[in-house]
Amino acid sequence: MRTIVKKLRQYKPIAEILECFREEEQVVFLDSSLQNDLGRFSIIGRKPYLTLKQDGALSVNGEPSEETFEDYMERYLDEHREENPTNLPMISGAVGYFTYDYGRRREGTASRFDGQEDLLPEAMWSFFDHYLIEDHEMKELFLAAGGHTCPAEEGIREMEALIAEPVKAVSSGIEKKKAYITSDCEKAEYLRAVEQMKRYIVEGDIYIANLTRQLTIGSEKEPYEVFRKLREINPSPFGGYCRFQDLQIVSASPERFLRMEHGRVETRPIKGTRKRGETKQEDDRLRTELKNSGKDKSELLMIVDLERNDLSRVCENYTVKVPELFSIEEYATVFHLVSTVTGRLQKDKGVMDLIRAAFPGGSITGAPKIRAMEIIDELEKGKRGLYTGSMGYITLDGCCDLNIVIRTLVYQGGRYHLGVGGGITCESEPEFEYEETCQKAKALVKALEL
């Protein structure tokens, strides 16, 4: 079965087209609303024909399977390989997520929360029959249909007809909504946990670790409307909106976890955050403060070293490089300090080997990774779930682009769930670290209230 790809004659922004599919039971939108070198393409996937769900055990289209998730995915990608002759990042494959707890379990790290009910499955990936891909740089829109749920030509025609219809105006409303926030770890508890983590660092257990707290938010606002507001006030290169039946995900992630294109591998860890200033002078001061911060640079350097080690497990010798070490990236509410690590995958390795070697990402665990994850489990108040997991796509020609799930809301059972955290080192000031978690929640809470 061969995927058909068609370029539309008339261009229409893909974010507007999403409105045509918002009521579908299962639809995903990988959104590069911050359009820069990182965010050239956005992708809508619809009409799944194969869904893999890891929820204790693997199920395939709702039927139990004796295979592991990774073995099934690896075998399916190998047996259904399809080359992509276009310059688009994907025309066929799967979109989905891995939770942090999926990675923790894979690493064999026991948890005191293992009996706790999960908010969502540990992994869920759907192979969609229809994809819409926007090239923001060229202002072009493409349709792709694989012929799994209906003949490919028919699928193309159906999407063209839907897109041709006038898009209904999206009402953003004028009345502000109140968001009711509770935390699993109040300020005093978080400060004590930071101090305990610092003691572990001084005693030599770890060099750095990420410490998270979880917010539960009550809001009358629908997830789709939250997503539209969030992408407006806080555009990001690795955001998205996913509707998986009763589960909805709203993301404005700034962090790429892994990209692989034809053997070229890239990861972009973030460590170091400052809030944006109220004036240009304050903004410039905070940017310079982050740029010159020895504490933040050493924090990022430790994670870069960890990521280099992870990639070296599956990349060819001497190909792992750090072409970008301390770069400042600007977002609506924060500055971030970012590095880039690259490599070339060994010829006998594939995308699942890469994910096994690197997941969960070092920027949201710590170093050494396993000991950091053990301490995280001891000091945090519950499972992380999707927060600090990964979301993105895996293609049938063996490529991938995955984010780190931060700045992300999970909506289920009438409540929003939001993780916020930061890296702790021996130089961390507990009050500053707590304030950083508040800054990271700021744009998402604002989107819930506007």
Secondary structure, DSSP 8 states (H G I E B T S, - for coil): ---EEEE-SS---HHHHHHHHTTSSEEEEEE--S-SSS--EEEEEEEEEEEEEESSSEEETTEE-SS-HHHHHHHHHHHT-----SSSS-SSEEEEEE-HHHHHHHTT---TTTTS--SS-SEEEEEEEEEEEEETTTTEEEEEE-SSSS-HHHHHHHHHHHHHS--------SS----EEEESS-HHHHHHHHHHHHHHHHTTS-SEEEEEEEEEEE-SS-HHHHHHHHHHHS--TEEEEEEETTEEEEEEE--EEEEEETTEEEE--EEEEEE--SSHHHHHHHHHHHHT-HHHHHHHHHHHHHHHHHHHTTB-TT--EEEEEEEEEE-SSEEEEEEEEEEEB-TT--HHHHHHHH-S-GGGSEESHHHHHHHHHHHSSS--TTTTSEEEEEETTS-EEEE---SEEEEETTEEEEEEEEEE-TT--HHHHHHHHHHHHHHHHHHHH-
